């Protein structure tokens, strides 16, 4: 039996050190695990993550949003802002968040038309984000231009007179007189005609079509400046005299590129929102009343 004291026994010393190191490691591990547990998103914590400025019922208020509001309201960044400015922005953000959370508790989105409309608009905006930020290649834009050329034209204009006569013979006599260069007033008086006044000055094509009607507008678009039409039957006997006709002209791709890009994105947004709606409707369990099926 050894007479060496236990505190001087190397075996006992190493064993004691091992126990101390193991215990220390366990404590450190628990501290790290606890920190990770209580600072993870979705868990209750007393620590505000560095990327946020506050937690409201564990809902983070983003530091990026905070800085953005400082810039928007006071036109300063975080370093140059005053304590009063920072306090005002923070109070506004907290007030908004507690009201939003209370609104969720009351389920206002299901009953308030404005809230429902805002939520629909927000989802539509989210679904359109990729289309808005997409930068299409020149090849895609040119293909879109080629497939939709009629959209990228100038607006045609015309200044045309519409004369109405009581019968075909009077209209034919007026056509001959007008083509010979006689003044319209004397021609109308001699042939019992009148100016319908449907178009009294230069108008865009779309407006002239509304005023003249399809039949007369179609005839007018084919007329050159100064021309007189043959008699046209359209709710009476009409003769058109074209004062000035400026047909639409096709823009080149280079001239129309900005409009092409805008139209490309609009159509992409429409497709994205339609796809989102289709996805949501397929996922939803929709029951419709028998009387509306």
Rosetta blueprint (number, residue, H / E / L):
1 X L
2 X L
3 X L
4 X L
5 X L
6 X H
7 X H
8 X H
9 X L
10 X H
11 X H
12 X H
13 X H
14 X H
15 X H
16 X H
17 X H
18 X H
19 X H
20 X H
21 X H
22 X H
23 X H
24 X H
25 X H
26 X H
27 X H
28 X H
29 X H
30 X H
31 X H
32 X H
33 X H
34 X H
35 X H
36 X H
37 X H
38 X H
39 X H
40 X L
41 X L
42 X L
43 X L
44 X L
45 X L
46 X L
47 X L
48 X L
49 X L
50 X L
51 X L
52 X E
53 X E
54 X E
55 X E
56 X E
57 X L
58 X L
59 X E
60 X E
61 X E
62 X E
63 X H
64 X H
65 X H
66 X H
67 X H
68 X H
69 X H
70 X H
71 X H
72 X H
73 X H
74 X H
75 X L
76 X L
77 X L
78 X L
79 X L
80 X L
81 X L
82 X L
83 X H
84 X H
85 X H
86 X H
87 X H
88 X H
89 X H
90 X H
91 X H
92 X H
93 X H
94 X H
95 X H
96 X H
97 X H
98 X H
99 X H
100 X H
101 X H
102 X H
103 X H
104 X H
105 X H
106 X H
107 X L
108 X H
109 X H
110 X H
111 X L
112 X L
113 X H
114 X H
115 X H
116 X H
117 X H
118 X H
119 X H
120 X H
121 X H
122 X H
123 X H
124 X H
125 X H
126 X H
127 X H
128 X H
129 X H
130 X H
131 X H
132 X H
133 X H
134 X L
135 X L
136 X L
137 X L
138 X H
139 X H
140 X H
141 X H
142 X H
143 X H
144 X H
145 X H
146 X H
147 X H
148 X L
149 X H
150 X H
151 X H
152 X L
153 X E
154 X L
155 X L
156 X L
157 X E
158 X E
159 X E
160 X E
161 X E
162 X E
163 X E
164 X E
165 X E
166 X L
167 X L
168 X H
169 X H
170 X H
171 X H
172 X H
173 X H
174 X H
175 X H
176 X H
177 X H
178 X H
179 X H
180 X L
181 X L
182 X L
183 X L
184 X H
185 X H
186 X H
187 X H
188 X H
189 X H
190 X H
191 X H
192 X L
193 X L
194 X E
195 X E
196 X L
197 X L
198 X L
199 X L
200 X L
201 X L
202 X L
203 X E
204 X E
205 X H
206 X H
207 X H
208 X H
209 X H
210 X H
211 X H
212 X H
213 X L
214 X H
215 X H
216 X H
217 X H
218 X H
219 X H
220 X H
221 X H
222 X L
223 X L
224 X L
225 X L
226 X L
227 X L
228 X E
229 X L
230 X L
231 X L
232 X E
233 X E
234 X L
235 X L
236 X L
237 X E
238 X E
239 X E
240 X E
241 X E
242 X E
243 X E
244 X E
245 X E
246 X E
247 X L
248 X L
249 X L
250 X E
251 X L
252 X L
253 X H
254 X H
255 X H
256 X H
257 X H
258 X H
259 X H
260 X H
261 X H
262 X H
263 X H
264 X H
265 X H
266 X H
267 X H
268 X H
269 X H
270 X H
271 X H
272 X H
273 X H
274 X H
275 X H
276 X H
277 X H
278 X H
279 X H
280 X H
281 X H
282 X H
283 X H
284 X L
285 X L
286 X L
287 X L
288 X L
289 X L
290 X H
291 X H
292 X H
293 X L
